[in-house]
Amino acid sequence: MKTPKTPVLALLTAVITVGALASCSTEAASSADGATTVSVDTSAGPVEVPQNPQRVVALDNTSLETLRAFGVEPVALPKPIMPYEGFEDWIDDEAILDVGTHREPNLEIVNEAEPDLIIGGYRFAEYTDELGRIAPTLDIAPSDDAEGGYVEALKRQTVALGAIFDREDPAADIVSALDEAKTDAADRTTGQSVFLSVVSGGRIDNGAGRIGRIIEPLNLRDVFAGEAGDVHGDSGLAPEAVAAADPEWMIVLDRDAAAGEPGAAPAKSVIDAQEAFARTTFASENQIVYLDPYFYTRESIQAYTETYEQLADAFANAS
């Protein structure tokens, strides 16, 4: 483990919990002991956080790719629920401590990491108070309930992280890439019907509860909009019901691949095996879009940017 440094956030005696992020000020200030801080505006008001904390525990998977892009290497991570591709070096690095999953996090490991800042929230939201007793805990995770929805919240998260780590320009570039990809995808969708699906446990189900946010800024019509869908559960949606709805397109989240389920069949093989789909428009026209296999464990601004680029290409080629 790296030699601990004097905690940058020692001046803060209260637990810092940031909820839905409204905006972020990049104006730096100096505290009484000379440490540089950044003001982050939240729905609960502005919060002062130190700039460039040296020892960061990152628990929110949606922030990981942005932290990596900023050159920030956390001192502890929830390794079992990270994408297995793209983070091999962090996962294999024994100097980066393993906190475990959100279901049974090892908070003693978090304490052992001696963090200056904990980036919590999302799957770890329920542990905010406990984490806050270890170090200031920042929750700027995106959510469907955030102002403007999940995708807009991803942009605010990126801007906030850019301010905290003095990476405003790279943050702006990341946000700009998302906006460009989203606009391109929106321009290429013209009201087509779509089935948002999730493959979990070898079953095909309604994935609107997890990926419905993707199409919110697009001109697409979810054929099962408003109906129950749970990526962890079973809405009872039969392949025959999908075939009867006959959507023009299908967008697929492969939860089994992302979760590393042993022996799980790839989503494509599960879908190809459905006889009920044979005469559907999406199958006959080959209008099925498979999200990145690790989308479920990424859910980052980069993952959404790639998805909009993928959808823009798919709809452009079909027109």
N, C-alpha and C positions, 0 to 999 in steps of 0.2 A: 504494500500500500504506500502511496505517496506520503512524504513527510507533511503532516498537517500544517497549515498556515493559520495565522491569526484570523479568526472569523471576521469577514468584512462586515457582517451584520450584527456585531456585538452591540452596536449602539441601539439596536431596536429591542425593546423589552416586551413589546406586544406581538402577538401572532399576526402575521400579515396574510389575510385571505382575500384574494381578488376574485370576484364573481364575474358576471357578464361584463365583458370589457366594452366600454363605450368609445373610448379613444385613447391615444397615448401621446404624452408630451415628451419630446426629445430634448427639452431644455434641461440641462444639467445644473445641479446646485451642489454646494459644499456644506457638509454637516459640521457640527462643532469640532469634531476631531479630525476634520480635513478630508474625510471620505467623500467621494463624489456619489451623488444620488440622482435618480431619475424619477420624475413624477408620472405615475400611471393613473389615468382617469378611469374610474370604474362606476358601475351603477350605484355603488355605495359612497362615491366620492373619490377624490384623488388620494393616492397612496405613494409614499416615498420608498423607493427600493434602491439599494446600492447598485452602482454601475460596475459591470465586469466582476461579478463574484467569482472567486477562484475555485471553490469546491461546490459543485452543483450535483445534487441528486435529481435525476430526471425520471419521473414515474409516468407522466402522460405521454403515451405513445405518439399522439398526434404532433408533439413538439420535436421528436427525435431528429427527423430529417432536416429541420430548420436549424437545430443546434449544431448538427454536423456541418451544414453549409456554412455556419458562422465560425467553425473551428473550435467549438466548445466540446470537450470530452468529459462526460460526467464521471463522478467518482463512484456512483452506484446506479444500477438499472434493474428493471424487472425483466431479466433475461428470458424467462420461459415464454413470455407473451410478446416478444419482439419479433419482427420479420426475420426469418431464417436466412434470407438473402439480402445483402447490402450492409449488414451489420455484423458480419462474421468476426471482424477484428475486435469489436467491442465485446461480443459475446464470449469469445475465446480468451480475452485478456483477463487473467486472474487478478490483476491489480484493480480492475473495476468490479466492485462487489455486486453480488446478486441478491436483490431484495425478494425475489420470488414473485408469485402472481398476486393479483388483486384480491383473490379469494382468501389467501393465507399469507399476507405480506410479513416479512421478518423485519419488524421495526427496530429490533436490536442492531441489525445490519445497517439500517439507515443511520442510527446513532453512531455506530462504529465508524462510518464514513466521514463523520465530523463535517457535515455540509455547512456552507455559508448560506445556501439557498436550496429549497426543495421545490421543484416544479411538479405540483400534484394535480389533482382534479381528474376529470373523466372517470376512468375505471377505479381510480383511487380517491374519489371525492369523499366517500364516507369516512376516510381516515384523516381528513384535514385537521381536525382538532388534535388528534394524537400526534400527527406529524409536526404540528405547530409547537408542540412542547419540546421538540428536538431542535428545530431551526425554523426561521420564518418560511412559511409555506405559501407559494404563489399558485393560485388556480385561475389560469386564463385559457382553460380548455374550451373548445367550441362546443356548442350544443344546439339542438333544434329549437330550443326556447329562447335563444339569444336574439337580440334585435337584428332583424334582417335574415335570420336563419343561420344554419350551420356554416355554409360557405362564406358568408360575410364575416362570421365570427372567426373563421380561419385567417382571414385577412387581418383582422384586428389583433389576433394572437401573434401573427408574424411581425406586425409593426411594434408591438409591445416588446417582443424578444429582441428585435433590432435595437430598440432604445436601451434595453437593459444591458445588452452586450456590446453596445457601441458599434452596431452593424446596420445603421439606418439605410445606407445605400443598397447593400445586398438584400435587405428586407424589402425595399421598394421594388427591386428587380423581380423578386419572387412573387410579390403581389401583382405586378404588371403582367407577368407571364400567365398567371391564373386568369386575370381579366381578359387578356387577349384570347386565350384558349376558350374561355366560356363564351365570349362574344362570337367567336368563329362557329362554335357548336350551335349556339342559338340561331345564327343566321342560316344554318343548314337544316334546321328542323322546322317543319311546316305543319304541325298538328298530327303527325303519325301516331298510331296507337302502339303501346308498348307494354310488355309484361316484365315487371321487375322481379326477378327470381333470386332465390338463395338455395344453394345445394348444401345440405347439412345432413349428416348421417345417411348419405346415399339417397336422400329424398329431395324432391323439388318442391319448394314452397314459396309463399308470397314473401318477397324480400323488401316490400315497400317501407316497412318500419326501419330498415337499416340504410337502404340506398335510395329511397324516395327523394331525399334531399338533392341527389344528383340532378334530377330533371326539373327542379323548381325554377331555375332560370331559363329553361329550354321550352320550346314549343312542342311538347310531347304530351300525349294523353295516356295516363295509366289506366289500363282496362279494369284493374281492381282497386282503384283509388277509394280510400275510405274504409276498406275492409281490413279486418285484423291481419296482422302479419308480424311475426316475431322470429328473428334470426336464431333464437335459442329454442323455439318451440315448434308447434305444428298447428297451423291454422285449419288443417283439414282440407286444403285445396287439392283436388284431384287433377291429374293430367287431363282428364276428359273435360273438366271445367275450363282449363286453359285453352284446350282445342276449340271448345264451343265459343269462347270469346274471340278466337282467331286474331290475336294481335299481329300487327305488321312487323314488329320488332320484339326482340327479347334481350334484356340486359341481365347478365348472370354474375352473382357474387358466389365464389367458391369458398365457403367457410371452412370446409374440411381441409382444403389445401393450406389455408392460412394458419389454421389451428394445429397443423401437423398431425392430424388424426391418423394413427397407424393403419395401414391397409385400406385407407379410404380411396374410392374410385374417383378419378378426375371428373370434374363437373361435366365436361364434354361427353364422356362416355356414358354418364348417367342420363343426360339429355338425349343423346343419340339412340339410347335403348328404348325410348318411349314411343311405342307404336301409335299412341293417340296423337302424337305431334306430326306424323308423317305428311298430312295434307294441310297443315297450317301454313299461313303466309310466311311466318318468320323462318320456318324450316325449309319450305320449298324455294324461297328466295335467298336462303343462306344469310338471313338478316339477324344473326345472333352475335352479340358483343360480349365477350368474356373479359371481365375486369382482371387486372393484375392479380395473380394468385395470392398475393400478400396484402391485397387491399384492406382486408378485415383487420389486420394488425398494423396497418399503416394509418389510414384515414387522415393523412396529413394534407397540407395545402399542395404539396408536390404530387400526391396521389390523385387529387382532384384535378390538378392541371393536366396530368397525363391522361386522365379519363376523358376530359373534354377534348383533348387533342385526338384521342382515339375515336370518340363519337363523331367529331367533325369529319374525320377521314372516312369513317364508315358510311355516313349519310351522304357525303360528297360522291363516293364511289357508287352509291345506289341510285343517285339521281340521273 
